[in-house]
Amino acid sequence: MSDTLAFVEVVQRGSFTAAAKSLRTSKARVSKKVQDLEQRLGVKLLHRTTRNIRLTEAGSIYFERCRDLGRLIGDAESAVEQVHGKPSGWLRVTAPHWLVSRAIAPLLVGFRDAYPEVNLQLLLDHDVKDIVREDIDVACRLWNGPMPDSNLAARRSADIPTGLYASRTYLEQHGVSEHPAQLRDHACLVTQLFYGRPPALERGAYLLQVTR
């Protein structure tokens, strides 16, 4: 999807949401394409409000010149997709090291055989990425709760169980907790992923740092 096609669709459809639906992509990606176009041209093309959008003077001039071009680009891209019939191009995926080695790596051979024309790029890190700004297609992360950006689509691929464990000897000496708040009084070994300064820990806790 080109920047120009995204801009033309936004103007013709009347909103970023409608344009994203027409282009079968996310609203955030369409917005990023228009922003990139404005930055490249060095002018503001659209006035945006919470309710509507309207063209600037420069935007009107650009739209009139690109109205037919946008349709031609869309038709050309659709024609190529129909003729080709198979996924191709780059697929950028970000995931933590441990997930790639345990779950993703065993699938790579099968993926390559099924989609030989897809170039897969794996970004191995634990950082939370801005997938729209950094042009990432898929982010594999441990997550619990609502998505920070409502324009992103999330799918649960697996459940990872967690638990608290103690030896019989320790429980005989310190007793069994009946409420999570009582864990503050226990000597705990905490596994936590962090970078930079370690987080504050409760009294009696030991930190096992997981590094890159």
C-alpha angles and dihedrals in degrees: 000000000000125000091242094052091051091051094048092049092051092052095044095044094042098231144045090243094056092044091052091051091050092048092043094235139101126290089234092056093050090049090050091051092053091047090051090051092051091048092049093049093041094227138095111250102179138037107217127201132166090261107034148353131232134187123255119222090264090045092054092052092047093046094051090053094045103038094098092033090059091053091048092050091050092049091047094050092048091049093051092048092051094047095044096046095185134083113261142162130051126336113191115199127180121199139147118269096248093052093050094050095045105035114008103041094061088056097051097086092052091045091051092050093047096044108025093164096056116096107212119205116190119200107199113204143104098234120118103244132208092235095190097050093042093045095239118161101196132018119193110200144152103252138170121183137014122337114260090224115048090202091068122088118221131192127189109233101174145355119236112202120218130192149170118247134187137168122251090244092055093049091049090054100040105023132234118291117234097190133036091238089066090066087081088073094053132085101247133184104218123197110204133162114223143143128215119004115019116248122252112272133206119254113283095018125130122208124223106195120212111206134189 
